[in-house]
């Protein structure tokens, strides 16, 4: 796949998200849509000793039924940062490359970034550097309805849908015979495979 792709914003998204980025020349990230609950926009999945574990960033939705995603603010009245960082450490501190990559992720999550979109973009940019990818990423400036185009992936990458791109099998600290769960955040691949991670996308 070459040319541009259109993606939703996502919090430490799954490997599928980066498989698409890897194959694109330009990435547009949707910032004008109405916020969508129960999606990767504010949640990710990590692999704990007890199986896949969801981590959600709490947000303020305001009194209106529909809130533009670019206006979604993070709720810091809940101690989500400590919960997420503790869970990530518990799951991956024994992985081969944890010590090389965790600090960058920790610094971004520990900051009190006001808007969810900005937090997601910072984390995505940091992950791209970890993968050694130099990709042109930009945010949308207006909303266009769902396009029946092969480059529009805003609503196809979802915890509720099967992935279109399957990541190759790799060794996991808490891996099982069932194989790699497609919902797992890209950090699962990076902490386990390090510099080789991009080869599995």
N, C-alpha and C positions, 0 to 999 in steps of 0.2 A: 504494500500500500504506500503510495506516495501522495504528495499534495497536502491539503489541510484536513484536519479532523476537528469535530466539535464535541467537547466533553462537558459533563457537569463538574462542578467543584466537588472535591471529596477529601475526607479526613483520613490521612494515611491509607489510601485506597489499595485495593487488591492488585496483584501482579498483572492481571488482565488489562488494567488501566494503563500500565507502563508498557505492556506489549504493544498497545495501540500507538502510544507516543513514540516508541522506538521506530515505528514504521512510517511516521509522518514527517513532513518537512516543516509544517506549521501547526501549532495547536491553539485553538480558540477555547477558552473556558467560559461557560455560561455564568453571567453574573446578574442578568436581568429577569430571570424566571422567578415565579413565586416559589417560596420555600416548600420543599417536599419532605414530609416526615418519613421515618423508617427507611431511609436510604443511606448510601455511603456519604452523603453530604455532611453529616455530623457524627458518623460512627465508623468504626473499623472492627475487625476481628483479629485476635491474636490466638496463638496455640498454647494453652496452659497444660499443666499435668493432667487436668480433668477434661481436656478437649477444647474446642473453639470457645473463646470467651469474647463477648461483645464489649466494646468500650465506646461510650457515647459522650459527646460534648454537650452539656446542657445549654440551652439557648432561650432568649426571651422572644416570644412570638407576638407580644403586644395584644391589643384588644381587637385588632382587625383579623378577619378570618384568613385573609391572604396577605402575606408579608413578602415583599421583594427580597430575594436572597441576599443581595448586596447590603441590605439594611439589617440583617440578622445579627444581633449582638450576643456575645457569649455571657452566660450567667456564672459569675464568679462567687455567688453566695454559696454555691456547692463546692466542695473540695475535690473537684474532678481531676485537677492536675496531679495532686498527690496520689489519687487512686490509679490514674492511668500510668504514671511513672513507676509506681510500686508494682503494678501488674505486669508491665513490660519487663521490669527487672527480674521479677519472680519467674517469668516464662523464658527469658533469654539470657540471663547472666552466665549460664554455663555453655552457651553457644559459642562456636569458634571465633566469631568476629564481633561479638557484643562490645568489647572494650574499644574497638576502633570506630564504631559508629554511634553508639548510644549518646555520647556527650552532645553531639549536634542536635539530635532530636530532643534531648532533655532541655537544652537551652531555649529552644523555640516554644515548647509546651509550657515551660516554667514562666515565660513572659506573660503579661496580662494583655494580650492582643485583643482589641475591642471587638472586631468583627470576625465572624466565622470564615468568611471568604478570604480574608487576609491571612488568617492562621493557616488555612488549607494551602494557599499559594506558597507561603514560606516553607511549609513542610514538603510540599511537592518539589519545590526548587532544590531543597537540601537533598532529597532522595535522588533527584536527577544527577546531582554532583557525585553522590555516592556510587551511582551506576556508571559514571563517566560519560554522561550524555549531555550534549550541548544542543538544546532544542529551543526554537523560537516559540515562546508562549505569550499569549495576549488574552485579555478579557473582552467579552462582547460589550458592545455599546448600545445595542437594542435587542429586543427579544423577537425572535422569529418562531412561528409555530413549528411543531414537529415536522421535520423534513423527511420525505421519503427518498433520502439520499444516502448513499453508502458511507458518507463521511460523518453522519450525525449519530453520535453514540450517547447523547445526553441521558436517555432513558432506557438504554439497553443494558448498561452495566448496573446491576442491582443484586442485592442479597437474595432476592426472590426469583431470579432468573438464572438459567444455565449460561455459563460463559461462552462467548463465541471463540475466544482464544484460550486454549488449554496450556498452562505452564507445564514444562517438563518436570518429571519427578526429581526430587532432590532429597538429601538426607536432612531430617529434622530432629531436634532434641526430643520432642515428644511425638514423633511420627508413629503412625500405625500402618497396619497392612492394608487399610482402606485407601491409602494414597493421600495426596495433597488436597486439602479442602480448598476449592476455588475462591472462597470468600476471604481467605486469610490476607491480612495486610502485606504489602511489599516488604515490610521490615522483617517478616518471618524468613523470606528468601535471603535478604541482605545479611541478617545476623548469622544465618546458617552457612551461606556460600561466599560471602565477602566479595572480592574482586571478580569472582566467576559468576556472580548473580545475573549479570546482563545476558549471559549465554543461555540462560534458562527461560528467557522471555520469548 
